[in-house]
Amino acid sequence: MSNPGEGIDASRELLGQLRGILDGGTDSLDSMGRTEPPGIDAGESTSTVTETVGQLLQASAGVAGGMQETAQDVGTAGDRYMHNDDAAADLFGNER
């Protein structure tokens, strides 16, 4: 991206990198949910710890879903941005 005050110029590579980072985070969170939780032996607190780990896994699934949706939105917005930018360049006779 350009410096503030100079307009916006996001390259296809930058948008692709951003989407890749978001997809990678989603994959990491998804793999956490597919992993068998370790056996928990916390003595008298085992049920509480087990419940807490379950809630953590459930929360990570929600975060992963939101991150996946954001990655898709970045891809869609990037496609629209590039289309509009190319169309504006064509309008002014600039080649990209």
Backbone as CSV, one residue per row, in Angstrom:
resi,resn,N_x,N_y,N_z,CA_x,CA_y,CA_z,C_x,C_y,C_z
1,MET,0.847,-1.171,0.000,0.000,0.000,0.000,0.893,1.235,0.000
2,SER,0.340,2.324,-0.453,1.102,3.560,-0.525,1.050,4.295,0.808
3,ASN,1.760,5.396,0.873,1.775,6.216,2.078,0.469,6.984,2.214
4,PRO,0.072,7.302,3.465,-1.157,8.082,3.653,-1.090,9.396,2.874
5,GLY,-2.197,9.775,2.302,-2.261,11.005,1.541,-1.902,10.845,0.080
6,GLU,-1.406,9.675,-0.287,-1.013,9.427,-1.670,-2.014,8.540,-2.395
7,GLY,-3.147,8.293,-1.805,-4.121,7.402,-2.413,-3.860,5.963,-1.996
8,ILE,-4.620,5.074,-2.550,-4.498,3.655,-2.214,-4.008,2.898,-3.428
9,ASP,-3.037,2.068,-3.201,-2.534,1.204,-4.266,-2.178,-0.136,-3.636
10,ALA,-3.101,-1.070,-3.706,-2.870,-2.406,-3.158,-2.606,-3.345,-4.327
11,SER,-1.464,-3.972,-4.322,-1.122,-4.875,-5.419,-1.835,-6.216,-5.256
12,ARG,-1.922,-6.931,-6.344,-2.491,-8.281,-6.300,-1.687,-9.157,-5.345
13,GLU,-0.371,-8.956,-5.335,0.495,-9.761,-4.464,0.192,-9.492,-3.002
14,LEU,0.015,-8.218,-2.644,-0.283,-7.858,-1.261,-1.610,-8.455,-0.818
15,LEU,-2.622,-8.340,-1.655,-3.927,-8.902,-1.316,-3.851,-10.426,-1.223
16,GLY,-3.076,-11.032,-2.102,-2.893,-12.485,-2.039,-2.174,-12.909,-0.767
17,GLN,-1.173,-12.124,-0.361,-0.460,-12.428,0.885,-1.385,-12.315,2.086
18,LEU,-2.204,-11.278,2.097,-3.141,-11.093,3.200,-4.110,-12.257,3.286
19,ARG,-4.645,-12.652,2.148,-5.562,-13.794,2.152,-4.836,-15.068,2.590
20,GLY,-3.588,-15.240,2.158,-2.811,-16.407,2.566,-2.577,-16.455,4.065
21,ILE,-2.309,-15.303,4.661,-2.113,-15.244,6.117,-3.393,-15.641,6.837
22,LEU,-4.518,-15.109,6.383,-5.798,-15.448,7.002,-6.136,-16.924,6.811
23,ASP,-5.900,-17.455,5.613,-6.149,-18.877,5.360,-5.258,-19.750,6.251
24,GLY,-3.993,-19.332,6.419,-3.073,-20.088,7.266,-3.526,-20.106,8.714
25,GLY,-4.017,-18.968,9.193,-4.545,-18.919,10.559,-5.757,-19.810,10.723
26,THR,-6.618,-19.813,9.713,-7.796,-20.678,9.742,-7.380,-22.140,9.788
27,ASP,-6.409,-22.512,8.963,-5.936,-23.894,8.946,-5.364,-24.305,10.294
28,SER,-4.615,-23.403,10.926,-4.033,-23.708,12.239,-5.117,-23.937,13.284
29,LEU,-6.120,-23.067,13.288,-7.205,-23.219,14.256,-8.023,-24.475,13.963
30,ASP,-8.254,-24.752,12.676,-9.000,-25.960,12.313,-8.267,-27.216,12.760
31,SER,-6.955,-27.235,12.597,-6.198,-28.430,12.984,-6.248,-28.638,14.493
32,MET,-6.343,-27.546,15.236,-6.454,-27.655,16.688,-7.745,-28.376,17.067
33,GLY,-8.813,-28.095,16.342,-10.101,-28.724,16.623,-10.150,-30.188,16.202
34,ARG,-9.291,-30.595,15.259,-9.281,-31.986,14.795,-8.355,-32.868,15.632
35,THR,-7.548,-32.250,16.460,-6.599,-33.004,17.269,-7.301,-33.566,18.497
36,GLU,-7.006,-34.801,18.785,-7.567,-35.427,19.978,-7.014,-34.723,21.211
37,PRO,-7.901,-34.236,22.073,-7.398,-33.545,23.254,-6.594,-34.519,24.129
38,PRO,-5.571,-34.004,24.784,-4.762,-34.876,25.625,-5.570,-35.355,26.828
39,GLY,-5.194,-36.489,27.355,-5.823,-36.959,28.579,-5.534,-35.967,29.689
40,ILE,-6.547,-35.585,30.386,-6.381,-34.579,31.427,-6.494,-35.259,32.783
41,ASP,-5.478,-35.070,33.577,-5.493,-35.580,34.942,-5.169,-34.424,35.865
42,ALA,-6.216,-33.770,36.327,-6.046,-32.624,37.215,-6.652,-32.908,38.576
43,GLY,-6.648,-34.189,38.910,-7.195,-34.567,40.214,-8.660,-34.188,40.325
44,GLU,-8.990,-33.553,41.427,-10.379,-33.165,41.671,-10.880,-32.120,40.673
45,SER,-9.972,-31.443,39.992,-10.357,-30.396,39.039,-10.467,-30.905,37.602
46,THR,-10.332,-32.216,37.400,-10.327,-32.762,36.046,-11.571,-32.363,35.267
47,SER,-12.739,-32.464,35.864,-13.958,-32.134,35.114,-13.988,-30.648,34.750
48,THR,-13.545,-29.800,35.638,-13.522,-28.364,35.347,-12.527,-28.052,34.234
49,VAL,-11.344,-28.643,34.308,-10.328,-28.409,33.284,-10.798,-28.960,31.942
50,THR,-11.406,-30.137,31.940,-11.915,-30.736,30.711,-12.986,-29.844,30.087
51,GLU,-13.872,-29.311,30.898,-14.921,-28.421,30.401,-14.309,-27.142,29.821
52,THR,-13.301,-26.611,30.481,-12.639,-25.393,30.011,-11.942,-25.629,28.676
53,VAL,-11.267,-26.770,28.544,-10.611,-27.103,27.274,-11.658,-27.241,26.170
54,GLY,-12.793,-27.850,26.479,-13.873,-27.970,25.504,-14.389,-26.611,25.058
55,GLN,-14.540,-25.694,26.015,-14.989,-24.346,25.671,-13.949,-23.620,24.823
56,LEU,-12.688,-23.825,25.125,-11.619,-23.220,24.333,-11.651,-23.727,22.894
57,LEU,-11.832,-25.032,22.727,-11.905,-25.600,21.375,-13.126,-25.079,20.624
58,GLN,-14.226,-24.926,21.329,-15.437,-24.399,20.706,-15.223,-22.939,20.287
59,ALA,-14.580,-22.161,21.137,-14.299,-20.763,20.808,-13.345,-20.664,19.617
60,SER,-12.348,-21.543,19.565,-11.397,-21.493,18.445,-12.089,-21.846,17.138
61,ALA,-13.088,-22.714,17.207,-13.855,-23.042,15.995,-14.611,-21.808,15.501
62,GLY,-15.164,-21.031,16.429,-15.853,-19.801,16.056,-14.904,-18.784,15.441
63,VAL,-13.726,-18.649,16.026,-12.724,-17.724,15.492,-12.294,-18.178,14.098
64,ALA,-12.094,-19.479,13.930,-11.681,-20.016,12.630,-12.738,-19.720,11.571
65,GLY,-13.996,-19.877,11.941,-15.073,-19.582,10.994,-15.074,-18.115,10.581
66,GLY,-14.904,-17.232,11.552,-14.849,-15.804,11.249,-13.643,-15.441,10.406
67,MET,-12.510,-16.091,10.697,-11.292,-15.816,9.939,-11.431,-16.310,8.502
68,GLN,-12.073,-17.453,8.332,-12.285,-17.994,6.991,-13.196,-17.064,6.181
69,GLU,-14.228,-16.561,6.830,-15.141,-15.632,6.157,-14.399,-14.347,5.773
70,THR,-13.544,-13.873,6.666,-12.762,-12.670,6.372,-11.812,-12.904,5.206
71,ALA,-11.183,-14.072,5.159,-10.282,-14.397,4.044,-11.039,-14.383,2.725
72,GLN,-12.243,-14.929,2.722,-13.056,-14.923,1.506,-13.451,-13.495,1.121
73,ASP,-13.781,-12.682,2.138,-14.136,-11.290,1.870,-12.954,-10.522,1.285
74,VAL,-11.750,-10.788,1.793,-10.551,-10.142,1.259,-10.373,-10.525,-0.211
75,GLY,-10.572,-11.795,-0.517,-10.454,-12.241,-1.911,-11.471,-11.566,-2.808
76,THR,-12.709,-11.503,-2.367,-13.773,-10.871,-3.152,-13.514,-9.379,-3.321
77,ALA,-13.171,-8.710,-2.221,-12.894,-7.270,-2.293,-11.682,-6.990,-3.178
78,GLY,-10.670,-7.839,-3.072,-9.476,-7.672,-3.906,-9.790,-7.814,-5.380
79,ASP,-10.610,-8.799,-5.710,-11.012,-8.979,-7.112,-11.759,-7.756,-7.627
80,ARG,-12.688,-7.250,-6.807,-13.449,-6.059,-7.210,-12.527,-4.846,-7.345
81,TYR,-11.629,-4.697,-6.385,-10.687,-3.569,-6.420,-9.861,-3.607,-7.698
82,MET,-9.311,-4.774,-8.008,-8.470,-4.888,-9.198,-9.280,-4.648,-10.467
83,HIS,-10.502,-5.161,-10.518,-11.367,-4.934,-11.679,-11.649,-3.445,-11.856
84,ASN,-12.039,-2.780,-10.758,-12.345,-1.349,-10.833,-11.103,-0.528,-11.153
85,ASP,-9.967,-0.923,-10.593,-8.722,-0.198,-10.854,-8.321,-0.339,-12.320
86,ASP,-8.448,-1.545,-12.851,-8.138,-1.766,-14.271,-9.092,-0.984,-15.167
87,ALA,-10.377,-0.966,-14.796,-11.358,-0.235,-15.591,-11.060,1.263,-15.564
88,ALA,-10.668,1.798,-14.407,-10.331,3.218,-14.316,-9.084,3.525,-15.127
89,ALA,-8.108,2.632,-15.082,-6.879,2.837,-15.862,-7.210,2.845,-17.350
90,ASP,-8.086,1.946,-17.777,-8.506,1.897,-19.187,-9.220,3.188,-19.582
91,LEU,-10.044,3.702,-18.670,-10.801,4.922,-18.925,-9.871,6.099,-19.208
92,PHE,-8.762,6.137,-18.498,-7.812,7.222,-18.677,-6.680,6.873,-19.631
93,GLY,-6.792,5.725,-20.254,-5.798,5.326,-21.242,-4.474,4.866,-20.649
94,ASN,-4.496,4.511,-19.371,-3.273,3.997,-18.732,-3.245,2.493,-18.832
95,GLU,-2.105,1.969,-19.137,-1.961,0.515,-19.150,-1.333,0.075,-17.844
96,ARG,-1.742,-1.056,-17.372,-1.193,-1.606,-16.125,-0.251,-2.700,-16.459
